[in-house]
Structure formats: C-alpha cells, structure tokens
C-alpha cells in the first residue's frame, strides 16, 4: 500500500525532466498518473497514461480542462512551461502572449476545472512548478519572469480561497536543474558559470525536485499552502 493509493494525478509536461521525475515518483507512491506532452504520438513514462495537448492553443486547453474535470484528478502538477530570453523591448507581444498562455493561463484553466471536484471531496493538492525567476528577476528574463510571477500570484490567491476545503495550493521554484534541456541550450562553460553562482556548487537533480513535489502532493502535507518554495541550493538567498 502506498500513500497515494486510489488517487489520480495529472502532471503536465510529464514526459521528460522534472515532470517525468515527478510522475515516476507519484507512480511509486501508488497514484494513477496522467501526463501530457505536445506530440500526438508521444509516450509516457513507465506506468503512466499519455494525453497530447498543446497549451499554446487556448481553445484546446479549455477543452482539455473540461475533459480532465470529468476524470476529477485529486492532484494537479502544473509543470509544462516554456521560456524566451532577451531584453524586454526585443521580445514581441506575440511571444509574451505565448509564454503567458502556456505558463499562466493553462495552469489557471486546469485549476479552475479541477478545484470543484477537489472541494467536493474535501481533499486536493495543486503544485505549480514556477522558477527562481518567480522570486527574483535579472536582465533578459522579462517575459519568463513576468509569467512565473503571475503564476505565483494566482497560486497564492487560489490557496486563500480553497484551503478551508482541504485543497492545498503551492508553488515550487526550482533553480538550475541538470536536465537534458539545460545541457542542450547551454555550453559546458555556461553551465560552469551557473554552478559557480550556487552556494552548493552543483546543479539540482530532477529527482530532488520531484521528491519535494511528491511530498507536497501527499497526505503528509497537511498545513503548507499558499507558499512559493525554492529548491535552489541557496541561490535566491545570496
């Protein structure tokens, strides 16, 4: 018997990186897990179910949210996201809109759809994967940071609305995580420069993020809600 036996979890962007690690952790805890990806022929981590959805398509997102409401997950992990780097004035409004559709509006749509059934059961967990750039911002992060700050604000407000009904809502904000994507978009020299900024002098592992996310989603979390919790090796405190 696992602590999440009988629970259904939805993990967006759950085919790789942090999302995959979270999905596998929840499976090991006994949950039934649905993951999403953008590819129509995509595949899920072992033991998970796969659903294709492009969160850049607001109409498709709305339809997907309604379909998920019928399945009534107990746990929602909003992990799918995208990034766009560059000076604030160089990023087009279309790119800002795209980031906010994927990083903010999709989590809002799914949360709105799933909260009623969670409240009816008097139990639910929503964990929104934000970023250290929801806690601080630097040059070149205007588009991404604005979306993640927005996600944090939504999470805090929703938590205040639903906590009395047994639904706990939090953000988890990873720092620099050793994923395939990070290594693909950064040179070894750039990665070394990132590591040098982290007090622990290493990248996080996706499994470390997943362990905390899974705990927040579990029955052991009974009193943490409305928080934005960094996992960053001390970076945001320097």
URFEN-V870204 format. One record per pair of residues at least 12 apart in sequence whose ideal C-beta (glycine too) atoms are under 8 Angstrom apart, sorted by the first residue. I is the first residue (numbers start at 1). GAP is how many residues later the second one is. D is the distance in whole Angstrom. If there is no record, write none. Layout:
# URFEN-V870204
i->{I & I}
gap->{GAP & GAP}
d->{D & D}
This chain:
# URFEN-V870204
i->{1 & 2 & 2 & 2 & 2 & 3 & 3 & 3 & 3 & 3 & 4 & 4 & 4 & 4 & 4 & 4 & 4 & 4 & 5 & 5 & 6 & 7 & 7 & 7 & 7 & 7 & 8 & 8 & 8 & 8 & 8 & 8 & 8 & 8 & 8 & 9 & 9 & 9 & 9 & 9 & 9 & 9 & 9 & 9 & 9 & 9 & 9 & 10 & 10 & 10 & 10 & 10 & 10 & 10 & 10 & 10 & 10 & 10 & 11 & 11 & 11 & 11 & 11 & 11 & 11 & 11 & 11 & 12 & 12 & 12 & 12 & 12 & 12 & 12 & 12 & 12 & 12 & 12 & 13 & 13 & 13 & 13 & 13 & 13 & 14 & 14 & 14 & 14 & 14 & 14 & 14 & 14 & 14 & 15 & 15 & 15 & 15 & 15 & 15 & 15 & 15 & 16 & 16 & 16 & 17 & 17 & 17 & 17 & 17 & 18 & 18 & 18 & 18 & 18 & 18 & 18 & 18 & 18 & 19 & 19 & 19 & 19 & 19 & 20 & 20 & 20 & 21 & 21 & 21 & 21 & 22 & 22 & 22 & 22 & 22 & 22 & 23 & 23 & 23 & 23 & 24 & 24 & 24 & 24 & 24 & 25 & 25 & 25 & 25 & 25 & 26 & 26 & 26 & 26 & 27 & 27 & 27 & 27 & 29 & 29 & 31 & 32 & 33 & 33 & 33 & 34 & 34 & 34 & 34 & 34 & 34 & 34 & 35 & 35 & 35 & 35 & 36 & 36 & 36 & 36 & 36 & 36 & 37 & 37 & 37 & 37 & 38 & 38 & 38 & 39 & 40 & 51 & 55 & 55 & 55 & 55 & 55 & 56 & 56 & 56 & 56 & 58 & 58 & 61 & 61 & 61 & 61 & 61 & 62 & 64 & 65 & 65 & 65 & 65 & 65 & 66 & 68 & 68 & 68 & 69 & 69 & 69 & 69 & 72 & 72 & 72 & 73 & 74 & 74 & 74 & 74 & 74 & 75 & 75 & 75 & 75 & 75 & 76 & 76 & 76 & 76 & 76 & 76 & 76 & 77 & 77 & 77 & 77 & 78 & 78 & 78 & 78 & 78 & 78 & 78 & 78 & 78 & 79 & 80 & 80 & 81 & 81 & 81 & 81 & 81 & 82 & 82 & 82 & 82 & 83 & 83 & 84 & 84 & 84 & 84 & 85 & 85 & 85 & 85 & 86 & 86 & 87 & 87 & 87 & 88 & 88 & 91 & 91 & 95 & 96 & 96 & 99 & 99 & 99 & 99 & 100 & 100 & 100 & 102 & 103 & 103 & 103 & 103 & 103 & 104 & 104 & 104 & 104 & 107 & 107 & 107 & 108 & 111 & 111 & 111 & 111 & 114 & 115 & 115 & 115 & 118 & 118 & 118 & 118 & 119 & 119 & 119 & 119 & 121 & 122 & 122 & 123 & 123 & 124 & 124 & 124 & 124 & 125 & 125 & 125 & 125 & 125 & 125 & 125 & 126 & 126 & 126 & 126 & 126 & 126 & 127 & 127 & 127 & 127 & 127 & 127 & 127 & 128 & 128 & 128 & 128 & 128 & 128 & 128 & 128 & 129 & 129 & 129 & 129 & 129 & 129 & 130 & 130 & 130 & 130 & 130 & 130 & 130 & 130 & 131 & 131 & 131 & 131 & 131 & 132 & 132 & 132 & 132 & 132 & 132 & 132 & 133 & 133 & 134 & 134 & 134 & 134 & 134 & 134 & 134 & 135 & 135 & 135 & 135 & 135 & 136 & 137 & 148 & 151 & 152 & 152 & 152 & 155 & 155 & 155 & 155 & 155 & 156 & 156 & 159 & 159 & 160 & 163 & 163 & 168 & 168 & 168 & 168 & 169 & 169 & 170 & 170 & 170 & 170 & 170 & 170 & 170 & 171 & 171 & 171 & 172 & 172 & 172 & 172 & 172 & 172 & 172 & 173 & 173 & 173 & 173 & 173 & 173 & 174 & 174 & 174 & 174 & 174 & 175 & 175 & 175 & 175 & 175 & 175 & 175 & 175 & 176 & 176 & 176 & 176 & 176 & 176 & 176 & 176 & 177 & 177 & 177 & 177 & 177 & 178 & 178 & 178 & 178 & 179 & 182 & 191 & 197 & 197 & 198 & 198 & 198 & 198 & 199 & 199 & 199 & 199 & 199 & 200 & 200 & 201 & 202 & 204 & 204 & 204 & 208 & 209 & 212 & 212 & 216}
gap->{29 & 26 & 27 & 28 & 29 & 26 & 27 & 215 & 216 & 217 & 22 & 25 & 26 & 27 & 71 & 213 & 214 & 215 & 25 & 26 & 24 & 23 & 24 & 25 & 67 & 68 & 23 & 24 & 25 & 26 & 63 & 64 & 65 & 66 & 67 & 14 & 17 & 22 & 23 & 24 & 25 & 64 & 65 & 66 & 67 & 68 & 208 & 23 & 24 & 25 & 26 & 58 & 63 & 65 & 66 & 67 & 100 & 104 & 12 & 15 & 22 & 23 & 24 & 25 & 37 & 66 & 68 & 23 & 24 & 41 & 43 & 65 & 66 & 67 & 68 & 94 & 95 & 98 & 22 & 23 & 24 & 66 & 67 & 68 & 19 & 21 & 22 & 23 & 30 & 31 & 34 & 63 & 65 & 20 & 21 & 22 & 27 & 28 & 29 & 30 & 35 & 163 & 164 & 165 & 160 & 162 & 163 & 164 & 189 & 61 & 111 & 156 & 159 & 161 & 188 & 191 & 192 & 195 & 16 & 58 & 60 & 61 & 110 & 15 & 25 & 186 & 185 & 186 & 188 & 189 & 55 & 57 & 187 & 188 & 191 & 192 & 12 & 21 & 22 & 25 & 21 & 22 & 23 & 24 & 186 & 182 & 185 & 186 & 188 & 189 & 49 & 51 & 188 & 191 & 18 & 19 & 20 & 21 & 185 & 189 & 44 & 17 & 14 & 15 & 16 & 14 & 15 & 16 & 17 & 34 & 37 & 39 & 13 & 14 & 15 & 16 & 14 & 15 & 16 & 17 & 28 & 44 & 13 & 14 & 15 & 16 & 14 & 15 & 16 & 13 & 12 & 13 & 25 & 46 & 47 & 50 & 51 & 26 & 42 & 45 & 46 & 43 & 47 & 40 & 44 & 45 & 48 & 49 & 47 & 46 & 44 & 45 & 47 & 48 & 49 & 47 & 42 & 45 & 46 & 44 & 45 & 47 & 48 & 42 & 45 & 46 & 41 & 44 & 47 & 49 & 50 & 51 & 49 & 50 & 51 & 52 & 142 & 34 & 35 & 38 & 48 & 49 & 50 & 51 & 50 & 52 & 136 & 140 & 28 & 29 & 32 & 33 & 48 & 49 & 50 & 51 & 73 & 50 & 22 & 26 & 21 & 22 & 48 & 50 & 66 & 16 & 17 & 20 & 21 & 16 & 61 & 14 & 15 & 59 & 60 & 55 & 56 & 58 & 59 & 54 & 57 & 52 & 53 & 55 & 54 & 55 & 51 & 52 & 48 & 47 & 50 & 44 & 45 & 47 & 48 & 46 & 47 & 50 & 45 & 41 & 44 & 45 & 47 & 48 & 43 & 46 & 47 & 50 & 21 & 44 & 47 & 46 & 15 & 43 & 47 & 58 & 12 & 43 & 47 & 52 & 44 & 47 & 48 & 49 & 43 & 46 & 47 & 48 & 45 & 43 & 44 & 43 & 44 & 38 & 42 & 43 & 44 & 42 & 43 & 44 & 91 & 92 & 93 & 96 & 29 & 32 & 41 & 42 & 43 & 44 & 42 & 43 & 44 & 45 & 86 & 89 & 90 & 23 & 24 & 26 & 27 & 41 & 42 & 43 & 44 & 42 & 43 & 44 & 45 & 80 & 84 & 18 & 21 & 22 & 25 & 41 & 42 & 43 & 98 & 13 & 14 & 17 & 42 & 43 & 41 & 42 & 43 & 98 & 100 & 103 & 104 & 12 & 15 & 14 & 15 & 17 & 18 & 37 & 39 & 94 & 17 & 38 & 93 & 95 & 101 & 100 & 12 & 25 & 20 & 19 & 21 & 76 & 14 & 15 & 16 & 71 & 73 & 70 & 72 & 66 & 67 & 66 & 62 & 63 & 48 & 53 & 56 & 57 & 56 & 57 & 46 & 54 & 55 & 56 & 57 & 58 & 59 & 56 & 57 & 58 & 37 & 40 & 41 & 44 & 57 & 58 & 59 & 55 & 56 & 57 & 58 & 59 & 63 & 30 & 35 & 56 & 57 & 58 & 23 & 29 & 55 & 56 & 57 & 58 & 60 & 61 & 18 & 19 & 22 & 27 & 28 & 56 & 57 & 59 & 26 & 27 & 28 & 29 & 32 & 25 & 26 & 27 & 28 & 27 & 21 & 12 & 38 & 41 & 34 & 35 & 36 & 37 & 34 & 35 & 36 & 38 & 39 & 33 & 34 & 32 & 31 & 27 & 28 & 29 & 23 & 22 & 17 & 19 & 13}
d->{7 & 7 & 5 & 3 & 8 & 5 & 7 & 5 & 6 & 7 & 6 & 4 & 5 & 4 & 8 & 8 & 6 & 8 & 4 & 8 & 8 & 7 & 5 & 7 & 4 & 6 & 7 & 5 & 8 & 7 & 7 & 7 & 4 & 6 & 7 & 8 & 5 & 5 & 7 & 5 & 7 & 6 & 7 & 4 & 8 & 7 & 7 & 8 & 5 & 8 & 8 & 6 & 4 & 7 & 5 & 7 & 7 & 8 & 5 & 7 & 6 & 7 & 5 & 7 & 8 & 4 & 6 & 8 & 5 & 8 & 7 & 7 & 6 & 5 & 4 & 7 & 8 & 7 & 8 & 6 & 7 & 4 & 3 & 7 & 7 & 3 & 6 & 7 & 7 & 7 & 7 & 8 & 7 & 6 & 8 & 4 & 6 & 7 & 7 & 7 & 8 & 7 & 6 & 8 & 7 & 4 & 7 & 6 & 6 & 6 & 6 & 6 & 6 & 7 & 5 & 5 & 7 & 8 & 7 & 7 & 4 & 7 & 8 & 8 & 5 & 7 & 4 & 5 & 7 & 4 & 6 & 7 & 7 & 4 & 5 & 7 & 5 & 8 & 5 & 5 & 5 & 7 & 8 & 8 & 7 & 8 & 4 & 7 & 7 & 4 & 7 & 8 & 6 & 7 & 8 & 8 & 4 & 6 & 6 & 7 & 7 & 8 & 7 & 5 & 7 & 7 & 5 & 8 & 6 & 8 & 8 & 7 & 5 & 7 & 6 & 7 & 8 & 5 & 7 & 5 & 8 & 6 & 7 & 8 & 6 & 8 & 7 & 7 & 5 & 6 & 5 & 7 & 6 & 7 & 5 & 8 & 4 & 8 & 6 & 6 & 6 & 6 & 7 & 8 & 7 & 5 & 5 & 8 & 6 & 8 & 4 & 5 & 7 & 4 & 8 & 6 & 6 & 6 & 6 & 4 & 6 & 7 & 7 & 7 & 4 & 8 & 6 & 7 & 7 & 6 & 6 & 7 & 7 & 5 & 8 & 8 & 5 & 6 & 7 & 5 & 8 & 7 & 5 & 7 & 5 & 7 & 6 & 7 & 7 & 4 & 6 & 7 & 7 & 7 & 5 & 6 & 8 & 4 & 7 & 7 & 6 & 5 & 7 & 8 & 8 & 7 & 6 & 5 & 7 & 8 & 5 & 8 & 6 & 5 & 6 & 5 & 7 & 8 & 7 & 6 & 7 & 7 & 6 & 7 & 4 & 8 & 7 & 5 & 6 & 5 & 7 & 5 & 7 & 8 & 5 & 8 & 5 & 7 & 8 & 8 & 4 & 6 & 8 & 6 & 5 & 5 & 5 & 7 & 5 & 6 & 7 & 6 & 6 & 8 & 6 & 8 & 8 & 7 & 6 & 6 & 7 & 8 & 8 & 5 & 6 & 4 & 8 & 6 & 8 & 6 & 4 & 5 & 7 & 8 & 7 & 4 & 7 & 7 & 6 & 8 & 7 & 4 & 8 & 7 & 8 & 7 & 7 & 7 & 4 & 8 & 8 & 6 & 8 & 6 & 5 & 5 & 6 & 5 & 8 & 8 & 5 & 8 & 7 & 5 & 7 & 8 & 6 & 8 & 7 & 8 & 7 & 5 & 5 & 6 & 8 & 4 & 7 & 5 & 6 & 7 & 8 & 5 & 5 & 7 & 5 & 7 & 5 & 6 & 5 & 6 & 5 & 4 & 5 & 4 & 5 & 6 & 5 & 7 & 5 & 6 & 8 & 6 & 6 & 6 & 5 & 6 & 8 & 8 & 7 & 5 & 8 & 5 & 5 & 7 & 5 & 7 & 7 & 5 & 8 & 5 & 4 & 6 & 5 & 7 & 8 & 6 & 7 & 4 & 6 & 7 & 6 & 6 & 6 & 7 & 5 & 7 & 6 & 7 & 4 & 7 & 7 & 6 & 6 & 7 & 5 & 8 & 6 & 6 & 7 & 4 & 7 & 7 & 8 & 6 & 5 & 8 & 5 & 7 & 7 & 6 & 7 & 7 & 3 & 6 & 5 & 7 & 5 & 7 & 6 & 5 & 7 & 8 & 8 & 7 & 6 & 5 & 7 & 6 & 6 & 4 & 7 & 6 & 7 & 6 & 7 & 7 & 6 & 8 & 7 & 4 & 7 & 5 & 6 & 4 & 7 & 8 & 6 & 4 & 6 & 8 & 7 & 6 & 7 & 6 & 7 & 6 & 7 & 6 & 8}
